[in-house]
């Protein structure tokens, strides 16, 4: 604690006497001209005492003009002269080195001063030097030593000391200094001290209430004080308070400056208040600040966030009016296009325009924004070019740029490049880790995600709720329920169990991993649920075939006052589709706009086509597509083509395929579905033609793959896969299964073999399907009491579906299969889908 008794307002400080008038008047009247292009020369190697004032003035001139190199030359020549410095000259040197960031040299000058020469100005300069150069502890220690010597602090000492305490580590000391400020009477006497106190409470404690009390108690305020308080409100997320204080300022004698207007415009942007933003724009014009870069950037951001018509027209208009565009201007407009959504291409074009113009170099924020645009467009080709510029500019190791690079490559599935961008980061923060973990999770690489998760724990950064949510998402994508349960345990220990975001992620994870009961338990245990919680649960029930429960939960959600969103209705329509509830599905589709104001999107139309198509109402599905207010996209036509494949409708299938290929000639799904449709009716010539076209266009069919989790290890299987270490055991088990289920009445459905071969060979092909191989492996590795969970990237084969019903009887096992559409729960010879999928 400081000895507050050392400082008394009544105490006076004996200032040193001023230097006497120069003896040589001619010399004193000589004008000294400084040229920045010539070395400085002092004619007399041993300047008289009176010249020290001249050189002190010279040093102060260098400080004001920020000509620090010239100031250092003056210091060097004075050292060579061997003259003894007085306090005025030493203080000027401390200030010089403080301003240019060389606190070590400043301290050296201070330490070399005789104690008799250290006056109030010397100590104040040194305290401020440390505070301004991020040496908070040194500033506080210097202030303490100063008090011990019995000097009464002035406003400059207090300002430096309080600035050093404007952080979480030393804020408690700032409170002690505050007490001394009040005792000495400087709180009511100096505006600068009040400003620093406001900063200390905001930055040190995040305490805007105390900061506002300081502001309210200040007897004198200027435009700087008003602007500071408004700015801190805006930056701390209290935009409404910022705007209210700005209105109050309007009643005072002070007119807002460019910093005030920039802050309050930013506040209106955060509030999403377009009308207020327009009024502020008018005030900007009246005040003559319309061409100011700082104000212009704030207006660009405001219009980008708040434009009533959702466009960027006003923001671009403000940008175009700027006479001098700096990197802030370009970054503001590029970031505005990216944040607005749907303008990513325009953002990239603006970046290219900026580079072509060549007058301004992009900074790390510019690169971060344009890389986000590349990520949104999944355009890693342009992203690579920008990445090259980033590397050349030396900004690749900066967090915000590196994080954007990670995200861009991850969204394109290029995790190797994403990992490289992560590895070269100079300082990895939690956002960096979360971005790479999320990238691995979304690309179904749970091993990579967990490796980085362990790194987060080892570094002591501490995982956030987003980290856990990403891990759960990764677990869900591959169905690794064992790892999901481990994550669940970890997050409980970390205290995130009650987090709503985590609860939603757990619901999704358990339902996507096949354990709908665990998902339901998480939902029941949640104290606070939002639309995502309800939608996740409805989606899970729909995917598992529990349509009645899904629709009942939807009604409960509406009764609870939770407004459904677009995704909720996709889940509801899917629930109806999976069980053939056509009438109820159409009723929900027609009511979504009438009752909840939700305009159907393409996904909703695709759900209705699926609903009709599954029920063999193919003509009605085609009529529905033709009646749509939007032009059907490839998703809608692909849905119809899939239904035609199931029901063997060649005519409509060809129509659907034609539309798909007109929209996207390189869509492999259309070729494959049409090929399968031809194969199911033995039209092998047409199958050959389609496969030839695919080969010419270098289109590849996604390989069917099934996988299971065993002992926290994922085992993948492909058609006819013999690469597994236990392949012999697996195929022996398959042979036994074939014999067992044939005895129970199973008949192989060779129509699902899409190759022109003999029937006997077709039957062999059927038992080489990846889901049957995965099932055989599960039977020889998992305990009888444990359900078997199989995951497949494509739709489950009809013959495999039939075989698994028989196997659930012969082996008395519960089998859960997740394919690309839904879950199938096989038990006692029955599937939860009731053979309707």
N, C-alpha and C positions, 0 to 999 in steps of 0.2 A: 504493500500500500504506500501511496505517496504521503509524505509528511506535509499535510496541508498548512500547518502552522508556519512553514517556511515562507509562505507567500502572503503578504498583506497588502491590501490596496493602498495603505497609507505610506508604504515604503517607497522611497525614491531611488532611482538608479543614477549614479554619477557618470554621465556621458563624457567621453574624452573631449578635450578642447579642440576646436577646429584649427586647421593649419593656418599659419599666418600668411599674410599677403606676400606674393612673390617679390623679391628684392629687385629683380630685373624686369621692369615693366615691359620692355621691348620683347623680351622672351615670352612673357605671359600673354602678350597680344598676338603672338605668331600663330597663324592658322596651320594646323597639321592636316595634310591631305593623305588619305589612305587609298591606295590602289590595290584591288584584289588580285591584280595580275603581276605585281612586283613584290619581291621579298621585303619585309619591313626592316628598316634600319634605324637604329638609335644613334645619333651622332656622338653623344657623350657616353662612354662606357660606364661612367659612374655618375648617374643623374643626381642632381641635387634634391634635397628633401621636398622642395616646392614642386618638383616635377612629378612626384608620386600622385598628386591630385589629377594632373593632366592624364597620366596613364590609367588612373582609376576611371576617369571619364571615358577614356579610349576603350577600356574593357567593357564598360557599361554600354557603349555604343555597339560593340561587337555582340553583346548579349541581346540587345534590342533588335538588331538586324539578323540575329542568329548566324552570324559569321564566326562560328566557333573555332575554325582553323586559324583565323587571324588572331583571335583572342589567345589561342595557345602559343602563337608566335610571340605575342607581347610578353606572355609569361616566361617563355624560354629566354628572351633577351634580358628580361629583368633579373632572372636567376644568374645569368652570365655576368651581370653588372655587380653582383654581390651586395646590392643595396638592401638595407633592412626594411621589410615591408611594414607599413602601418596597418591598423585594423580596417580602414576603409578599403585599401587595396586587397587585403586578404579576403575580406567579405565579398568583394567583386569577383575574385578568383573562385571562391566556393560556389557562388551563384553561376558562374560560367560553366564549371564542370558539372554542376547539378543539372543545368538546362540541357547539356549535351549527353547526359546519361552516364557520365563517368564518376560514379559516387566514390570509388576508391581514391581517385585523384583529389576529389573535393575533401574527403576525410584526411588525406595526407596534408593538404594545405592547412586544414583546421588543427591537426595534431602538431604541426610545426609552429603554429602561432604561440608566442609567449602568453602565458595565462593572463598577464596584465592587459594584453591587447584584445582578448576575447570579450566582446561586449554583447549586448542584447541582440544586435543584428547578427553577429557571428553564430550564436547558439540557434537563433530562429532559422537562419539559412541552412544550418546543418540538419536540424530536425526536419525541415521541409525537403531537403535533399534526399534524406533517407525515405521519407514518406512518399515522395514522388517517384522514387526508383525502386519501389516494391521491396524496401528494407524496413518493414514495419517494426520488427523487434528492435533494430538499431535505433530507429526514430524514438521509440518509447523509452529505451535505456538512456538515450541522450537527453530526452526531456526530463527524466528522473534525476540525472546528474545535474542538470541545469537547476532544478528545484533545490537540490541539496546544497548548492552553492549560495542559495539565498536570493537569486535573481527573481524579480517579479515578472511573470510571463506577460507578453503582450498578445494582441490578436493574431500575429503571425505564428508565434509559438503554439498557441492553442489550435490554430487552423492545421498546422502540420501534425501535431500530436493526435488530434481527433481523426484526421485523414488516415493515419497509421492504424487507428483502431476500427476502421470501417470494414471489418471482416469478421467472420464467425469466431475466429481464434482469439482475437484481442478485444472484442466488443465490450466485454465486462470491464476492461480497463478504461474504455471510452466513457463508461458510466461514471467512474471515479473522476476522470478529467472533467466531465460535465458538471460534477459537483463543485470542482475548483473554478470552473467558468462562472457559475452562479455566484460563488463566494467573492470572486474578484470583480464582479460587475460587468464582465465582458459580454454576457448573454444579451443584455439590453443595449449594448453599445456598438456592436459590430455585426454587420450583415453577413460577412464571410464566415464568421464562427457559427452563426445560425445555419447557414447552408451546409457546413460540414457536419453539424449535428443531425440534420435531416438525413444526410447520406449515411452517417453511422448507424442510425436506427433502421434504415431500409436495408443497407448492405450487410450490417452485422447481425441484426436480429430478424430481418424481414418484417419489422414492426412499423407498419404504415400509420397505425393509430398514434404512437408516440411521435413519429415524424410529423404528423399533422398538428399535434399539440405544440411542438416546437415552432412550427410555421405560424400557428394562431397566436402564440405568445410573443412573437417578434414585433417590437414596436415600430421597426422600420422594415419595409419590404421594397425591393426594386423588381424590375422585370426579370432579373436572373432568378430571384427567389421564387416568384410565381411560376416561372418556366420549369424550374427544378422540381417543384412539388407536382405540377401537372404531368411532367415527364415520368416521374417515379410511379405515379398512379397508373399511367398508361402502360409502362413496362412491366408492372407487377400484376397485370390482369384486372385492374380496377378501372376500366375504361369509363364507366358511368361517372365515377368520382372525378376522373380527369376532366370530363366534359362539364360537370357541374362547377368545378373550380374555375374552369376557363370562363364560364358565364359570369361567375363572381368577379373574376379579374376584369371583365368588360365594364364593370361598374366602378372600378378603381381608376386612378389617374394614369395608369400605365397601359401603353398599347402593346399588343403582342408582337414579338419579333419572329424571325423565320423559324427559330427553334421551338417557340411556343406553338406556332401554327402546325409545324410538322408533327409534334407530339399529339395535339388534339385531333388532327386529321387521322393519325394512326389509331387513336382511341375510337373514333367514329367507324373506322374500318373493322375494328374488333367487335364493335356492337352491331355491325351489319346495317348501320343506319345510313341509307343512301341519301335521304333528304337533308340530314344534318351535314353530310359530306358535301353536298351541293352548296349549302349555305356557307360553309367554310371556304369553298372554292371562290364564291363571290367576295368574301372578305379578303381572301388572298389577292384577288385582282384589285380591290379598292386600296389595299395597303401597298400596292406596287411591288409585290413579291412573286408575281405570277411566273417570272422567268428564273426564280431562284432554284437551283438544282435540288437542294435539300427538301424544299416544299414540294417541288415537282415530283420527286420520288415518292413522297407520302401520298400525293394525289393519285399517282399511277397505281399504287398499292390499294388505295381506297376504292377506286373505280373498278379495279380487277376483282375485288372481293364483294363489292356491293351493287354493281350495275344491275338495275331492275330488270333489264331485258336479257341478262346472262351473257352479254357480249363484252368485247374488249374495245369497242369503238371509242368510248370516252377516254379510257386509259391511254390508248394509242394517240388520241388527239392531243392530250397533255404532253405526251412524250415528244410528238412531232413539233410542238411549239417551243421546246427547249432550245435555246440558241447554242448553248455549250453543253454537250452531253459528256459526262464523265463515266467512269466505270459503274458508279452507283446508279446512274440513270439507266444504262443498258441492262444492268442486273435487275433493276426493279421491273422493267417491262417484260424481260424474259421470264423472270420468276412469276410475274402476274399471269402470263399466258399459261404457264405450267400449272400453277395453283388453281386457276379457273377451271381447268379440266376440259379436254376436248380440243385444245389449241396447241398440242405438243409440236405439230409440224410447223406452225407459225413461229413457235419459240425457237426452233432449230434454224429456221430461215433468218430470224432476227440475229441470232448468234453469228451466222455466216456473214450477214450484212455488216455486223460489228467488226468482224475479222478483216473483211475486204476493205472497209473504210480505213482501218489500220491506225487511227489516231489514239485509240484507247486499247490497252491490253486487258483481257479478262482477268478477274481475280478468282479466288477459291470459291466465293459464293456464286459467281457467274457460271463456273464450270459445274458446280454442284447442281444448279438449276437445269442447265441444258442436258446434263447426263440423266436427270430424272425424266426429262422429256423423251430421251432415247429409250429409257427403260419402259416407259408407258407404251411406246410404239413397238417395243420389242425389236428395235432397230439397232442391233449391235454392230452393224457395218459402219454407220455414221458414228456410233459410240466409240468404235476402235480409233477412228480418225481423231476424235476429240481427245481420246485417251493419250494419243501420241503427243498432242499439244500440251496436255497436262504434264506429261513426263518432261517435255522440253522446258516448260516453265518452272519445273521443280516443285510442283504443288501436289504430286501424287501421294505424298506421305501425310498430308493434312487431313484431319478426321472427316470433315464434311464432304470433301472431294472423294476420299477413299471409300466412305460409306455409300456414296452415290454410285461409284464404280462397282462395288460389291453387289449392290441391288440390281444394277443394269445387267451385269453378266449372269447373276442368279436367275433373273426373270427370263433370260434366254436359254437357261439350262446349262450354261458354261461355268460350272462350279470350279473348274481348275483355274480359270482366269480370275474368278471371284476370290478364290483363296489366295492367289498371288497378290491381288489388290489389298487383301486383308493383312497379309504377312508383312508388307512393306510400310504399313502405317507406323509413324513415329511413336505416337501414343494411342493405344487402343482404349477407347472408352466403352461404356455399356452399350451405346448405340451401335458401335462397330461390331461387338460380339453378337448383339441381338440380330443385326442385319445378316451376318454370315450364318448364324444358327437357323434363322428363318429361311435363308436360301437353301441350306442343306435339307431342311424339313420339307419345303415345297418341292424339292427335287427328289424326294423319297430316299434320301441318304441319311437314315437315322444314326448310323455309326458316326458320320462326320458331325452331325448336330450334337450328339452326346459327347464327342471328343472336345468340342468347343465349350460345351456346358461345363465339363470338368475343369477346363482352363479358367473359366470365369470364377469358379469356386477357388481354384488354386491362387489366382491373382488377388483374391480378397475384394474384388469389385462388388460382388454380390449380385445374384440373378434377380431380375425384376419379374413382375407378373407377365410382361410381354415375352420374356425368355421362356418361362414355363409354358405359356400359351403356344409359342412356336414349337417347342418340343412335343407338346401334346398333338399339335397339328401334324408333325412329322410322323409320330407314332400312328396316328389315325390313318394317314395316307397308305401305310404299308400293313396296317392291321397288327402291329406288334403289341398286343395287349399286355404282355408281361412287362415290357418296358414302360408302357403307359401306367401300370400299377406302381412301378418304381417311382416314376415322376410324381404320381399322386402322393406317395409317401413323403417324397422330398419337399413338395410344396406345403404339405401340412406342417412339417418341421420348420419351414421357413415362414410360417404364419400367413400364407396366401390363400388358405382354404376358403375364407369368407369373401374373397375378392370375386365380384360378379363376373368379370372377364374370364377368370380362371374357371369359375363354375360353368360358364357357357362352353369353354374349351373342353372341360371334362365330359359334359353331356355329349358333345360331338365325338370325342375320342371313343368313349365306351360304345356309343351307338354304331359308329363306323367300324369298330373292332368286333362287332357281333354280340355284345353284351348289353342288350336293350334294358334289362332289369337294373343293371348298375347305373345306366344313364338316367333311368327314371328315379332311382334313389337319390342321385345327386340333385336332380331337379326338385324333388320333394324337400330336400334338406336346405335348399337355398332360401335365405331370408328375404332377399330382394331380387326380383326377376324383372327383366325388361323384354322388349319385343324379340331380341335375339335369343334369350333363354327359351321363350315359348316356341319360337320358330325352329330352333335346334331340336327341341323335343318332338314337335310335330313332324319334322323332316325324318327324324330317326324312326318314329313309329311307321311313317309311310313307307320308308325303305325296307322295313322289316315285315311289311304286309299287314300291319295292324290298322287298317283303314278306319274302322269304327272308332277305335281309341283315338286316332289322330284327329278325326272330325269332332269327337266329343271334346277333346282338349282345345280345339280351335274355338268352339262355342264358349268354353270356360274362359278362354283368353279374352274374347270380346266382352263377356259379362264382367270380367275383372277390370274393364276400362282400358285395356291395352289395345292400341290401334294397330292392326296388322299392316305389314308393308308388302312390297312386291315379292320378296322372297317367301314370305308366309304363304302367299297365294300359290306360288309354284309348288310348295310342299303340299298344300291342300288339294290342288289339281292332280298332283302325282299320286296322292293317296287314293283318290277316286279312280285314277287310271289303272293302278295296280290290281284293283279288284273288280273292275268293270262297272263302276257306279256311274253310268253315263249321264242319267238325268240329274243326279245330285251334282256331278261335276260341272255340267253346263249351267246349273243354277248358281253355283259359286262363281263361275266365270262371268256371268251376266251381272252379278251383284257387286263385284269388286269395285266397279266404278261408281255405281249408284249409291252404295252404302258407305264406301270409304274413300271415294275420290281417287282411286288408283287406276291410272290409264294402263291398259294391258300393253306389255312389251312383247317382243318377238318370242321370248321364252314362254310366255303364257299361251300364245297362239300354238307354239310347238307342243305344249302340254295337252291342249284340246285335240290337236291332230293325233297325238299319241293315245288319248282317251278313246277317240272314235276308231282309230286304227286297230288297237288291241281287241276291240269288240267286233272286228270284222266289218265295220261300217266304213269301208274304204271310199265308196262313192260319196258318202256324206262328208268324209274328211276332205276330199278333193273340192267339193262345193264350198266347204268352210274356208279353205285356202283361197279360193277365187273371190270370196266375199270379204276378205280381210281389207281393212283400210290402208294397210301397209303392203308393200311388195314383199312377198315371202322370201326369206333368205335361205341359205343352204341348209341351216339347221332344221327348218320346217319341212323342206322337201326330203331331207335325209330321214326324218322321222317317218314320213309317209312311205318312203322306199323300204325302210326296215319293216314296217307293217305289211307291205306287199310281199316281202321275202317270207315272213312268217305264214301268211295266208296263201302264198303261191299265186298272187295276181300279177301275171306277166305284163298285161296291158298297162295298168296304172304304174307298175314298177318302172317301165321304160319311160313313161311320161315324167315321173319324178326324177329319174336319173338324168334325163335330158335337161331339165331345169337346173339341177345341181351343177352339171358340167358347163352350162351357160354362165352361171354365176362364178364358178371356180373350176376351170378346166384341169386344175392340178389337185383336185380333192381325191385322195386315194380311197376314201370310204365309199364314195359313189360307185367306183369301179368294182370294189370288192363286193358290196351288197348286190349289185346287178349280176356279177359273176356267180355269186352263190345262188341267186334266184334262177339263173340259167342252169346251173349244175343240179339244182333240186328237181328240175324237170328233164334232166339228161340231154340238154342242148349243148353238147360238148364243143361243137364248132364255134358257137357264140362265146363260150367260156374261153376258148383259145384266142379269139379275136380280142377280147377284153384284156387278157393277160399280155398279149403282144403290144397293145396300146400302152399298157402300164410300163412295160419294159422300155418302149421307145421314149416315153416321157420320164423315165427314171423314177417312177413312183413305186414305193415299197409298201407292202402290207405289213401292218404291225404284227409281230410274232406273238402268238398266243402264249401266255405265261401264267403259271399258277405258283403260289408260294404259301408256305406255312411257317409259323414260329415254333421252335422247339428249343427249350433251355436257353432262351434269350438269343437264339441264333436263327437267322432267316434262311430257309432252304427253298431255292427256286427250281422250277421244273418247266421244260419246254416239251413240245410234241416229240414222242419217241426218245426222250432224254435218257442217255445211258452214261452220262458223265459223273453222276453222283457216286460217291464211294460205296454206297450200299445198293447200287443198281441191281445186282443179282438178287438180293433179298426182295427188293421192291417188285421185280417182275415175277418172281416166284409167288409173291403174295397176290399179284394181279391175276395170275393163272388160277389160284385157289378161289379168288373172289368170283371170277367168271363162271367157274364150275358151280359154286354155291348158289349164285343168284339165278342161273339157268334152271336149276332144280326147283327154284321157287316160282318160275314162270316168266323170267326175264327173256325178252327176245330182242336181239340187237337191231337197232333202227339204222340200216345202212344208208338211208337217204341223207344222213348227216355227214357222210364221207364225200367230200367234194372233189373226188379224183376219179377219172375214168379207168377203173380197174375191176377185176373180178370180184364177185360177192364175198368169197372167202377172204380175200386180201382186204376188202373193205372192213370186215369184222375185226381183223387184226389191227387195222388203223384205229378203229374205235377205241380199243383198249390201250392205245398209246397216247390218248389225249392227256394234256398236262394236268387237268383236274383229277383224273383217275390215278395218275402216277403220284400226285401229292397226297391223295386219299390213302393209297397203299402204304406210303411212307409213314403217314400219321398212325395208321393201324398198328404198325410194328414198333412205333416209338413212344406213343402216348398211353398213359394208364387208361383202363377201361372206364373209370369213373369220370374222366375228363372229356368234355365236349371237343370234337374235332372242328377246327376253324380253318377253312381254306379260302384263299383270296385269288381272284382271277382278273386280269386286265381287260378281258373281252367278255361278251355275253356267254353264259354257260351253255354248253352244247345240249340239245334236247335229249340225245341218247344218254349223256352223262347224268342229266337230271333224273331220267327214269331209272338208271342203274343205281344211283345213290339212294333212292327210295327203297329198293330191294336190299341194298347193303345195310341200311339202318335197321332192317328186320333181321337179316342173317347174323350180323355182329352185335345186335342190340346196343347200338351206339347212336348218340345224337350228333348229327353232322350239320355244320353251319357253313354255307358257301356265300361269299360276297362276290358278285360279278360286277360288270360295269354299270348295271342298271339298279340292282337291288340285292336284298338278302334272301336266301332260301334256307329255311330251318327244316331239316329232315329228321323225322322221328316216327318210329313204328310204321314205316311205310308210307307216311303222308308228308307232303311239303306244305309249308305255311302259305305258299302262293296259290295253293289249290290248282296247280298246273296251269295257272293263268299269269303268264309273264311275257 
